[in-house]
């Protein structure tokens, strides 16, 4: 059985991110697994229980009629996935209230893994976020009219948290499933990063066994009928989310592969 990754830790922006491979625990604890089998039960051992995966998306914002994050979440969870037990929640695009809704969803589902999903209009592919930062700096108001500028997500909290997911392995899995995907170095400073940071702070301070991270999806085609920005079919975003969830649920180790950016 592969080793459990370290708990997410507060990190300075200059540190080297930890390599996390997800939670590979099986039902009944760590006994009865094949040491060379990446968490597979050994011959004769009990079957691993399904991993409880909570997917969250957002309500529409910024005058849009739809939010492809929630559309993709619903589509991804609509069909069974071996080894995964789904739950979903739609979050308000509102600072503060989104974290309250996330906390309620986690308490209700008691998940092993949380994948929060948001819209990144203008990006051409599904992006798995590397790091959440402790700042709210809203370019536009949220759905309640709030527009915080240079305020912390969590006063007194650390500057940043890295995702507790094997982000490059997740990207590779999404690509293998036929969806365009890449690593992202920034989740922005709007409600998406607010939720990402809040999730990682919850893990670090209250739920150390939980694993989680954030995924951005592009506009859906109906949002840009004039072709003025990149778009991706919701079905393709859903394929990526299913591949990412399966990778995290399986305890896949992180890949040592290029995923950085020059700027």
C-alpha positions as CSV (number, residue, x, y, z in Angstrom):
1,X,0.0,0.0,0.0
2,X,1.4,3.4,-0.9
3,X,2.0,5.8,1.9
4,X,-0.7,8.4,2.8
5,X,0.3,11.9,1.7
6,X,1.2,14.5,4.3
7,X,-1.6,16.7,5.6
8,X,-1.9,20.0,3.7
9,X,0.4,22.5,5.4
10,X,0.6,26.3,5.3
11,X,3.3,27.2,2.9
12,X,5.3,30.3,2.1
13,X,5.1,31.2,-1.6
14,X,8.8,30.4,-2.0
15,X,8.6,26.8,-0.7
16,X,8.6,23.7,-2.8
17,X,5.1,22.1,-2.9
18,X,4.7,18.7,-1.4
19,X,4.0,15.8,-3.6
20,X,0.6,14.4,-2.6
21,X,-0.9,11.2,-3.9
22,X,-4.3,11.2,-2.3
23,X,-5.7,8.9,0.4
24,X,-5.3,5.2,-0.4
25,X,-6.9,3.7,2.8
26,X,-9.1,0.7,2.4
27,X,-12.0,-0.5,4.5
28,X,-10.7,-2.0,7.7
29,X,-7.6,0.2,7.8
30,X,-4.1,-0.4,6.4
31,X,-3.9,-4.1,6.8
32,X,-4.6,-6.6,4.1
33,X,-3.2,-4.6,1.1
34,X,-0.7,-5.5,-1.5
35,X,2.4,-3.5,-0.9
36,X,3.2,-3.4,-4.6
37,X,-0.3,-2.9,-5.8
38,X,-0.9,0.8,-5.3
39,X,-3.5,0.2,-2.6
40,X,-5.2,-2.9,-4.2
41,X,-6.5,-5.3,-1.6
42,X,-4.3,-8.4,-1.3
43,X,-5.6,-11.8,-2.4
44,X,-8.3,-12.8,0.0
45,X,-8.6,-9.4,1.6
46,X,-12.0,-7.6,1.9
47,X,-13.0,-5.2,-0.9
48,X,-12.1,-1.5,-0.4
49,X,-15.2,0.6,0.3
50,X,-16.1,3.2,-2.2
51,X,-14.5,6.6,-1.7
52,X,-17.0,9.3,-0.9
53,X,-16.5,12.2,-3.3
54,X,-18.2,15.5,-2.9
55,X,-18.3,17.6,-6.1
56,X,-19.3,21.3,-5.8
57,X,-20.2,23.8,-8.5
58,X,-21.4,27.4,-8.5
59,X,-24.6,29.2,-9.4
60,X,-24.4,31.6,-12.4
61,X,-22.7,35.0,-11.8
62,X,-21.7,38.1,-13.6
63,X,-25.0,38.2,-15.6
64,X,-24.6,34.7,-17.0
65,X,-27.7,32.5,-17.4
66,X,-25.7,29.3,-16.6
67,X,-22.5,28.3,-14.8
68,X,-20.8,25.4,-16.6
69,X,-19.2,24.3,-13.3
70,X,-22.5,23.2,-11.9
71,X,-23.7,21.8,-15.2
72,X,-20.5,19.7,-15.4
73,X,-20.7,18.6,-11.8
74,X,-24.3,17.3,-12.2
75,X,-23.4,15.5,-15.4
76,X,-20.3,14.0,-13.9
77,X,-22.2,12.6,-11.0
78,X,-25.2,11.4,-13.0
79,X,-23.6,8.0,-13.8
80,X,-22.0,5.6,-11.4
81,X,-18.2,5.4,-11.2
82,X,-16.5,2.3,-9.9
83,X,-15.0,2.9,-6.5
84,X,-16.7,6.3,-6.0
85,X,-19.8,7.3,-4.1
86,X,-21.0,10.7,-5.3
87,X,-22.5,13.7,-3.6
88,X,-23.0,17.2,-5.0
89,X,-23.7,20.7,-3.8
90,X,-24.3,24.0,-5.6
91,X,-22.6,26.9,-3.9
92,X,-23.7,30.5,-4.0
93,X,-21.3,32.9,-5.8
94,X,-21.1,35.0,-2.6
95,X,-18.1,35.6,-0.4
96,X,-18.6,34.1,3.0
97,X,-21.9,32.4,2.2
98,X,-20.1,30.0,-0.2
99,X,-17.9,28.8,2.6
100,X,-20.9,28.3,4.9
101,X,-22.5,26.2,2.2
102,X,-19.3,24.2,1.6
103,X,-19.0,23.5,5.3
104,X,-22.6,22.3,5.4
105,X,-22.1,20.1,2.4
106,X,-19.0,18.5,3.9
107,X,-20.8,17.9,7.2
108,X,-23.7,16.3,5.4
109,X,-21.7,14.1,3.1
110,X,-18.7,13.2,5.3
111,X,-16.6,12.8,2.1
112,X,-13.1,11.4,1.7
113,X,-12.4,13.8,-1.2
114,X,-13.8,17.2,-2.1
115,X,-13.5,18.6,-5.6
116,X,-14.7,22.1,-5.9
117,X,-15.3,23.3,-9.4
118,X,-15.7,26.8,-10.8
119,X,-15.9,28.7,-14.1
120,X,-12.8,30.2,-15.6
121,X,-14.0,32.1,-18.7
122,X,-11.3,32.6,-21.2
123,X,-9.4,29.4,-20.5
124,X,-9.4,26.8,-23.2
125,X,-9.1,23.7,-21.1
126,X,-10.0,22.1,-17.7
127,X,-7.4,23.3,-15.2
128,X,-6.4,21.7,-11.9
129,X,-5.4,24.3,-9.5
130,X,-2.1,24.1,-7.7
131,X,-2.4,26.7,-4.9
132,X,-5.0,28.8,-3.0
133,X,-4.0,32.2,-1.6
134,X,-5.3,34.0,1.4
135,X,-6.7,37.1,-0.3
136,X,-10.1,38.3,-1.6
137,X,-9.6,40.9,-4.3
138,X,-12.8,41.1,-6.4
139,X,-12.7,42.6,-9.8
140,X,-16.5,42.5,-9.9
141,X,-19.2,42.3,-7.2
142,X,-20.4,38.9,-6.1
143,X,-24.0,37.9,-6.3
144,X,-24.8,39.7,-3.1
145,X,-23.1,42.9,-4.3
146,X,-20.0,42.5,-2.1
147,X,-16.7,43.5,-3.6
148,X,-13.9,42.9,-1.0
149,X,-10.5,44.3,-2.0
150,X,-7.3,43.1,-0.5
151,X,-9.0,41.3,2.4
152,X,-7.9,37.9,3.8
153,X,-10.1,34.9,3.3
154,X,-9.2,33.8,6.8
155,X,-7.8,36.6,9.0
156,X,-4.5,35.4,10.5
157,X,-4.4,32.4,8.2
158,X,-1.3,31.3,6.3
159,X,-0.4,32.9,3.0
160,X,-1.3,29.9,0.9
161,X,-2.2,26.2,0.8
162,X,-1.3,23.7,-1.9
163,X,-4.0,21.4,-3.1
164,X,-4.2,18.0,-1.4
165,X,-4.5,16.2,-4.8
166,X,-2.0,14.6,-7.2
167,X,-2.6,17.5,-9.6
168,X,-0.4,16.3,-12.4
169,X,-1.7,12.8,-12.2
170,X,-5.2,14.3,-12.4
171,X,-4.3,16.3,-15.5
172,X,-2.8,13.2,-17.1
173,X,-6.0,11.2,-16.4
174,X,-8.2,13.9,-17.8
175,X,-6.1,14.0,-21.0
176,X,-6.1,10.2,-21.3
177,X,-9.9,10.3,-21.1
178,X,-10.0,12.7,-24.0
179,X,-10.5,16.0,-22.3
180,X,-8.1,18.9,-22.7
181,X,-6.5,19.7,-19.3
182,X,-3.5,21.4,-17.7
183,X,-2.1,22.5,-14.3
184,X,-3.1,26.1,-13.3
185,X,-0.8,28.2,-11.1
186,X,-3.6,30.6,-10.0
187,X,-7.2,30.2,-9.0
188,X,-7.7,34.0,-9.2
189,X,-8.9,36.2,-6.3
190,X,-12.7,35.9,-6.7
191,X,-15.1,33.4,-5.1
192,X,-13.4,30.4,-6.6
193,X,-10.1,31.1,-4.8
194,X,-12.1,32.0,-1.7
195,X,-13.7,28.6,-1.7
196,X,-10.5,26.8,-2.5
197,X,-8.6,28.5,0.3
198,X,-11.5,27.9,2.7
199,X,-11.6,24.2,1.8
200,X,-7.8,23.8,2.4
201,X,-8.0,25.7,5.7
202,X,-10.9,23.4,6.8
203,X,-8.7,20.4,6.0
204,X,-5.7,21.8,7.7
205,X,-7.4,22.9,10.9
206,X,-10.4,20.5,11.3
207,X,-10.4,17.6,8.9
208,X,-6.9,16.3,8.4
209,X,-8.1,13.0,6.9
210,X,-9.9,14.8,4.1
211,X,-8.3,15.4,0.7
212,X,-9.4,18.0,-1.8
213,X,-8.7,20.7,-4.3
214,X,-10.1,22.9,-7.0
215,X,-10.8,22.5,-10.7
216,X,-11.7,25.2,-13.2
217,X,-13.7,24.6,-16.4
218,X,-14.0,26.8,-19.4
219,X,-17.1,28.6,-20.7
220,X,-19.8,26.4,-22.2
221,X,-20.4,27.0,-25.9
222,X,-23.8,28.6,-25.4
223,X,-22.1,31.3,-23.3
224,X,-20.0,32.5,-26.2
225,X,-22.1,32.0,-29.3
226,X,-20.0,34.5,-31.3
227,X,-16.9,32.5,-30.6
228,X,-15.2,35.5,-28.9
229,X,-13.6,33.3,-26.2
230,X,-12.6,29.6,-25.9
231,X,-15.3,27.2,-24.9
232,X,-15.6,23.5,-24.0
233,X,-18.7,21.3,-24.2
234,X,-20.0,20.6,-20.7
235,X,-19.9,16.9,-21.5
236,X,-16.1,17.1,-22.0
237,X,-15.7,19.0,-18.7
238,X,-17.7,16.3,-17.0
239,X,-15.4,13.6,-18.5
240,X,-12.5,15.4,-17.0
241,X,-14.1,15.7,-13.6
242,X,-14.8,11.9,-13.6
243,X,-11.2,11.1,-14.5
244,X,-9.9,13.5,-11.8
245,X,-12.2,12.0,-9.2
246,X,-11.3,8.5,-10.1
247,X,-7.6,9.4,-9.9
248,X,-8.0,10.9,-6.5
249,X,-10.2,8.1,-5.2
250,X,-7.7,5.5,-6.3
251,X,-4.8,7.1,-4.3
252,X,-2.8,7.5,-7.5
253,X,0.7,8.8,-6.7
254,X,1.8,12.1,-8.1
255,X,3.6,12.3,-11.4
256,X,7.0,14.0,-11.8
257,X,6.1,15.8,-15.1
258,X,6.3,19.3,-16.5
259,X,3.3,21.3,-15.4
260,X,4.8,24.7,-14.7
261,X,4.5,28.1,-16.4
262,X,7.0,30.8,-17.4
263,X,4.8,33.6,-16.3
